[in-house]
Amino acid sequence: MPALPTVAATGEIEVQASDLIGEWKLDDFIVHREDGEAFHWPGVQSGTLIYTASGYVSVAQNRQPLDQPSPEDAQRVSNFYTGNWRLGEEPGMVYHTALQSSAPAVVGQTMRREVALLPDGRLQLSGQGLKERVTLIWSRL
């Protein structure tokens, strides 16, 4: 029987590999600007995150078109990648190594993500995005 998750001091639950396996839907996409601002991308966001027991990950995010997008918003309509995943030896870390991606520069790269299960059962992933640090909140499907 796998070990039960433990509650960290922050109220987040320590993540085991079995906690990640399955399908998740995107609830929130937050960009952390250099000036400290937490910026929510405008428009209706959607996304799917899939972790398999065999070590594959698939991430798909997109948003409905905006009426008058800024140049930056026009470039950030979607993000997709597939790859391999593994939990880090250090608690609270998961690594995604991209095999395919809508951003060719990340193919072959390993992305470090802080991972936590929130008290309400949602999954929080945080790490360096293409430009800024990002946090994504996912609910299990």
Backbone bond lengths (Angstrom), bond angles and torsions (degrees), N, CA, C in turn:
res aa  C-N    CA-C-N  psi(-1)  N-CA   C-N-CA  omega(-1)  CA-C   N-CA-C  phi
1 M - - - 1.462 - - 1.525 108.54 -
2 P 1.373 118.87 131.93 1.463 120.28 -179.75 1.520 111.55 -67.75
3 A 1.329 114.79 154.17 1.460 119.92 177.89 1.521 110.08 -64.49
4 L 1.301 116.36 143.21 1.462 120.69 176.72 1.515 109.63 -74.11
5 P 1.349 117.80 143.58 1.466 119.85 176.89 1.524 110.23 -62.12
6 T 1.311 116.05 149.97 1.459 120.77 176.92 1.516 109.50 -110.79
7 V 1.315 117.18 155.10 1.459 122.06 -179.80 1.520 108.92 -89.22
8 A 1.315 116.25 125.24 1.465 121.99 177.66 1.522 109.45 -77.90
9 A 1.322 116.14 169.37 1.467 121.18 -178.02 1.521 112.28 -60.29
10 T 1.340 117.72 -26.71 1.461 121.22 -178.23 1.520 112.32 -82.27
11 G 1.339 117.39 -3.64 1.455 120.33 -176.24 1.515 111.64 93.05
12 E 1.331 117.58 -6.00 1.452 120.99 176.58 1.523 107.87 -81.55
13 I 1.311 116.96 153.95 1.451 122.56 -179.06 1.520 108.84 -97.87
14 E 1.343 115.93 132.76 1.461 120.06 178.21 1.525 109.24 -61.11
15 V 1.317 116.82 135.06 1.457 122.56 -172.40 1.521 111.07 -92.70
16 Q 1.333 115.10 131.69 1.459 124.15 170.95 1.530 107.05 -105.89
17 A 1.323 117.78 158.68 1.465 120.97 -179.72 1.530 111.20 -56.25
18 S 1.318 116.83 -40.09 1.467 120.27 -178.39 1.527 112.27 -64.58
19 D 1.318 117.52 -23.17 1.469 121.02 178.29 1.523 112.16 -69.43
20 L 1.330 117.52 -28.10 1.459 121.72 -175.42 1.522 112.87 -85.58
21 I 1.317 116.95 -31.48 1.464 121.45 -172.11 1.522 110.57 -61.15
22 G 1.340 114.53 126.58 1.455 121.11 179.56 1.511 110.92 135.94
23 E 1.325 114.58 -164.41 1.460 122.12 -175.90 1.529 109.54 -113.35
24 W 1.327 114.92 141.20 1.463 122.54 -177.01 1.526 108.91 -132.95
25 K 1.336 116.70 150.25 1.470 120.91 174.06 1.522 108.91 -115.44
26 L 1.328 115.33 146.61 1.460 121.64 -177.60 1.520 111.03 -73.92
27 D 1.337 115.49 127.50 1.464 121.90 175.06 1.522 112.56 -102.71
28 D 1.328 116.94 -36.72 1.464 120.09 -175.64 1.517 109.98 -153.59
29 F 1.337 115.78 143.65 1.455 123.71 179.97 1.524 106.36 -131.05
30 I 1.319 116.15 110.15 1.463 122.13 -174.12 1.528 108.77 -117.81
31 V 1.325 115.74 131.18 1.456 122.20 175.18 1.521 107.33 -104.51
32 H 1.330 115.96 132.43 1.467 121.47 178.50 1.522 107.69 -100.58
33 R 1.325 116.36 104.16 1.462 121.86 -178.87 1.529 110.43 -68.97
34 E 1.322 115.86 159.31 1.466 120.82 178.94 1.516 112.45 -59.13
35 D 1.348 117.26 -30.41 1.468 120.54 -179.27 1.533 112.27 -81.36
36 G 1.348 117.39 4.05 1.453 121.25 178.42 1.523 114.52 95.90
37 E 1.336 117.34 -10.33 1.459 120.52 -179.91 1.528 109.95 -65.79
38 A 1.339 116.57 134.89 1.466 122.19 171.43 1.518 106.42 -95.53
39 F 1.314 116.44 112.05 1.458 123.48 -171.68 1.522 109.64 -109.26
40 H 1.315 117.51 124.50 1.461 122.16 175.53 1.526 107.42 -93.65
41 W 1.326 117.13 125.64 1.456 119.52 179.87 1.512 109.78 -58.45
42 P 1.334 117.34 137.56 1.468 120.20 -179.99 1.534 111.21 -71.76
43 G 1.304 115.04 157.59 1.461 120.41 177.45 1.508 112.05 91.22
44 V 1.304 114.77 172.39 1.463 121.84 -178.88 1.530 108.86 -82.72
45 Q 1.329 115.45 117.90 1.463 122.43 -179.34 1.523 109.89 -93.25
46 S 1.318 116.40 149.34 1.458 120.77 170.52 1.521 107.83 -145.82
47 G 1.314 115.33 157.37 1.453 118.39 179.13 1.504 111.77 -175.38
48 T 1.319 114.19 159.24 1.456 122.30 177.35 1.522 108.11 -134.75
49 L 1.322 115.01 136.86 1.458 123.36 177.04 1.521 106.45 -125.17
50 I 1.336 116.68 128.75 1.464 121.02 -179.78 1.526 108.46 -128.16
51 Y 1.324 116.09 125.61 1.456 122.85 171.43 1.521 107.34 -112.15
52 T 1.340 117.70 128.99 1.456 120.54 176.94 1.526 109.93 -103.82
53 A 1.330 115.59 155.97 1.459 121.25 177.88 1.527 111.21 -66.25
54 S 1.332 117.18 -22.14 1.462 120.62 -179.80 1.529 112.72 -85.26
55 G 1.356 117.37 2.93 1.456 120.18 173.05 1.511 116.60 97.25
56 Y 1.326 117.18 16.57 1.464 119.82 176.39 1.519 110.57 -102.44
57 V 1.331 115.18 150.16 1.461 122.16 176.81 1.525 108.10 -131.65
58 S 1.320 115.20 143.49 1.456 121.42 175.24 1.522 107.63 -134.40
59 V 1.326 115.91 129.38 1.458 121.96 -179.23 1.524 108.18 -125.79
60 A 1.320 116.67 128.09 1.463 121.77 177.30 1.520 108.13 -135.47
61 Q 1.330 116.48 123.56 1.466 121.68 178.30 1.522 108.24 -133.81
62 N 1.300 115.89 138.81 1.458 119.38 170.43 1.517 109.43 -155.43
63 R 1.320 114.28 173.80 1.461 119.07 -178.79 1.511 108.39 -141.36
64 Q 1.317 114.74 151.83 1.456 118.88 176.85 1.522 108.69 -65.67
65 P 1.337 117.53 148.50 1.465 120.76 -178.88 1.536 111.67 -60.09
66 L 1.321 115.17 145.15 1.460 121.68 176.66 1.520 108.91 -93.96
67 D 1.332 116.91 152.28 1.471 120.80 -179.68 1.528 112.01 -62.08
68 Q 1.321 117.08 -50.46 1.466 121.50 -179.27 1.528 108.87 -134.59
69 P 1.324 116.88 77.07 1.467 118.96 -176.03 1.524 112.36 -70.68
70 S 1.333 115.29 146.07 1.462 119.68 170.54 1.529 106.79 -67.52
71 P 1.338 118.14 163.29 1.473 119.18 177.14 1.537 111.88 -55.14
72 E 1.324 116.89 -39.37 1.461 120.52 178.93 1.526 110.83 -64.98
73 D 1.350 116.92 -45.70 1.461 120.31 179.44 1.528 111.75 -64.04
74 A 1.317 117.89 -34.53 1.460 121.51 -179.90 1.530 111.29 -64.54
75 Q 1.330 116.76 -29.16 1.461 121.08 179.74 1.521 112.44 -82.44
76 R 1.310 117.89 -16.00 1.464 120.87 -173.68 1.524 111.75 -114.37
77 V 1.301 115.63 60.83 1.458 120.96 179.94 1.527 110.53 -91.43
78 S 1.338 116.74 -32.50 1.457 118.89 -177.47 1.523 111.33 -151.94
79 N 1.326 114.41 159.73 1.458 122.89 177.24 1.525 106.84 -150.75
80 F 1.316 116.30 125.13 1.449 121.13 -179.55 1.513 109.58 -136.73
81 Y 1.321 116.97 138.08 1.459 119.45 166.86 1.517 110.39 -156.72
82 T 1.334 114.95 156.06 1.450 123.13 172.03 1.509 107.05 -126.55
83 G 1.316 115.38 156.56 1.452 118.56 179.64 1.507 111.77 179.42
84 N 1.317 113.72 -159.14 1.461 122.20 176.67 1.517 108.60 -106.32
85 W 1.339 115.79 153.35 1.462 119.89 176.77 1.521 109.54 -133.40
86 R 1.329 113.94 155.60 1.463 121.63 173.34 1.517 108.24 -156.30
87 L 1.317 115.73 147.71 1.462 119.70 172.87 1.519 107.68 -75.87
88 G 1.327 115.76 146.33 1.450 120.05 176.29 1.517 110.42 -77.09
89 E 1.321 115.73 161.01 1.459 119.23 175.21 1.521 110.38 -67.42
90 E 1.336 117.00 -29.63 1.446 121.12 176.86 1.531 108.50 -81.83
91 P 1.330 118.13 139.13 1.472 120.22 -178.79 1.530 111.67 -60.50
92 G 1.328 115.67 145.22 1.453 120.30 173.92 1.515 115.26 80.42
93 M 1.331 118.79 17.54 1.462 121.57 179.12 1.523 110.14 -127.23
94 V 1.322 115.69 138.13 1.456 122.14 171.89 1.524 106.38 -130.86
95 Y 1.326 115.95 146.27 1.456 121.56 -178.25 1.523 109.13 -119.69
96 H 1.330 116.26 132.13 1.461 123.75 175.79 1.530 107.08 -113.74
97 T 1.319 117.56 125.84 1.465 121.74 174.70 1.520 107.00 -110.31
98 A 1.322 116.61 115.39 1.468 122.39 -173.49 1.522 111.83 -74.20
99 L 1.343 115.39 130.68 1.457 122.20 173.23 1.527 111.05 -100.01
100 Q 1.338 116.57 -37.83 1.459 123.71 174.43 1.519 106.73 -136.63
101 S 1.347 116.52 153.28 1.455 119.00 -179.21 1.519 111.20 -162.62
102 S 1.338 115.39 150.73 1.462 120.32 171.84 1.528 110.99 -72.47
103 A 1.325 117.23 -15.93 1.469 123.01 174.52 1.532 106.58 -109.90
104 P 1.335 118.30 95.38 1.465 121.31 -174.06 1.529 114.61 -52.69
105 A 1.325 117.89 -27.50 1.466 120.22 -178.18 1.526 113.24 -64.44
106 V 1.335 118.62 -20.01 1.468 119.53 -177.97 1.529 113.07 -93.71
107 V 1.337 118.29 -8.36 1.463 120.31 178.81 1.527 108.86 -60.42
108 G 1.321 115.98 127.21 1.458 121.80 -178.41 1.524 113.80 87.08
109 Q 1.321 117.09 -10.15 1.463 121.27 -179.29 1.529 110.23 -86.48
110 T 1.329 116.22 148.43 1.455 121.65 174.39 1.517 108.10 -103.84
111 M 1.338 114.34 124.18 1.464 121.36 -177.59 1.524 109.33 -103.96
112 R 1.312 115.93 125.70 1.467 123.09 179.66 1.522 108.34 -88.20
113 R 1.328 116.17 128.21 1.463 121.41 -179.94 1.521 109.71 -128.13
114 E 1.327 115.94 132.10 1.457 119.89 168.95 1.521 106.03 -76.15
115 V 1.313 117.46 133.51 1.455 121.52 -175.92 1.525 109.14 -127.82
116 A 1.337 115.07 137.76 1.462 120.24 177.65 1.515 109.70 -149.91
117 L 1.318 115.14 144.83 1.454 120.69 168.55 1.517 106.41 -93.14
118 L 1.309 116.42 125.97 1.455 121.35 179.41 1.527 109.19 -81.33
119 P 1.325 118.13 158.40 1.470 120.41 -178.83 1.529 114.18 -55.45
120 D 1.335 117.57 -26.31 1.469 120.14 179.50 1.532 112.62 -85.79
121 G 1.352 117.75 5.66 1.458 121.99 177.17 1.520 114.56 92.39
122 R 1.335 117.00 -6.23 1.458 118.86 178.87 1.529 110.42 -77.71
123 L 1.324 114.98 160.49 1.455 122.88 -178.48 1.522 108.85 -105.41
124 Q 1.322 116.59 133.26 1.464 121.88 177.53 1.526 108.58 -116.68
125 L 1.328 116.19 125.84 1.461 123.07 174.97 1.519 108.13 -119.93
126 S 1.327 117.37 131.46 1.465 122.09 178.80 1.520 109.21 -133.69
127 G 1.321 115.49 143.89 1.453 119.41 177.18 1.510 110.76 175.55
128 Q 1.317 115.15 -175.16 1.457 121.45 -179.65 1.514 109.51 -75.89
129 G 1.331 116.99 122.80 1.457 121.84 173.87 1.516 109.71 -86.80
130 L 1.327 116.86 -160.40 1.457 120.02 179.90 1.521 111.71 -65.78
131 K 1.333 116.79 -34.16 1.461 120.70 -178.78 1.526 112.66 -123.75
132 E 1.318 117.01 -45.90 1.463 120.83 -176.06 1.524 109.54 -123.77
133 R 1.315 113.79 173.85 1.463 120.27 172.87 1.532 107.66 -74.05
134 V 1.335 116.63 139.76 1.456 121.32 -177.91 1.526 110.17 -130.66
135 T 1.337 114.89 154.23 1.462 122.41 171.88 1.510 106.95 -128.87
136 L 1.327 115.51 131.39 1.457 121.58 177.57 1.525 108.11 -121.84
137 I 1.325 115.58 135.34 1.455 122.32 178.86 1.529 107.07 -112.52
138 W 1.336 116.36 130.30 1.459 123.48 -174.79 1.528 110.32 -125.32
139 S 1.337 116.98 143.25 1.465 123.30 172.51 1.514 108.27 -110.19
140 R 1.324 115.53 143.40 1.463 119.74 178.98 1.528 109.84 -67.95
141 L 1.331 116.45 136.23 1.460 121.18 175.77 1.506 110.08 -81.00
